[in-house]
């Protein structure tokens, strides 16, 4: 069980995160790179929101602006009621942040890192020790707590990163690619910790990810970002249902396939394509329409030899919105990534 230290929650309807026209530009090799383009956003208390998009889409840039690590080029943002430009210290006191890199020094013990963070947040030595023990237990790190961080596994380090981000029990937690580099088991374990934190304590959680399954499994709300701009914002279920199921019908001949396509075209909202002897039908509630379609085609003398129905994925949603696969887009990191990291290092140090 993730412990609580009695931090008061904001139960008002007022958004805890609000942006208007949030924009971030970089100059790289005399070219302007738009990592964030006029983002308008409201996140209510207790939401679990995933920013989904390919590498270089602007997800991490958005998180870094919201956590005051880099300043917006234009627009405004408020986090926990504080302006991210004018009230950076107040924002930082109100949030937890887990970046992509390791938060703990490699030569230090995990226990010492947690204790130091607790003291830095103003806890007494006694409370800091208690909080450290609670977090070590919550993230299954107690037996590894006295090892140097360099001797921890990747999953153990990542859990320690999240524990450090939770030292002051923030009402708002930002997680930047929390599962990157983790094996499947540790990824599932970390996702479970995030769910428990949101469900048990009502923590508002905003995470970035390019893992489709992670966004689908975790988030109550998915914001799809591409080229620095929001292109979709809804629940994962709503985004997928708006696209519809994919029904694949195989026939014994190309002539039968053409006749099958004509029949499938009568399904409301259907998008039909034919490849040789296979008819592909993308339609809302295609799963429900498939049995009746197969029966009608058989009665008309064009029997289906193979039927497959596949529910839509978030990758299908991204493909429909952009014309390319999210999985394929992630294979190549764009120039935004390098510029973003450089900007983070320079401006974060200045802050």
PEZIGI-V926968 format. One record per run of one state. SS is the DSSP state (alpha for helix, beta for strand, coil for the rest). FROM is the first residue (numbers start at 1). TO is the last residue. Records with the same first field share a line. If there is no record, write none. Layout:
SS=FROM-TO  FROM-TO
//
This chain:
coil=1-16  29-30  44-47  53-58  67-73  80-81  84-87  99-108  121-124  139-141  145-147  152-153  166-171  177-183  202-203  210-211  219-220  227-228  235-235  244-244  252-253  265-270  276-277  284-285  300-303  311-313  323-325  330-334  351-351
beta=17-28  31-43  48-52  74-79  82-83  95-98  109-109  148-148  172-176  204-209  221-226  229-234  245-251  271-275  278-283  304-310
alpha=59-66  88-94  110-120  125-138  142-144  149-151  154-165  184-201  212-218  236-243  254-264  286-299  314-322  326-329  335-350
//
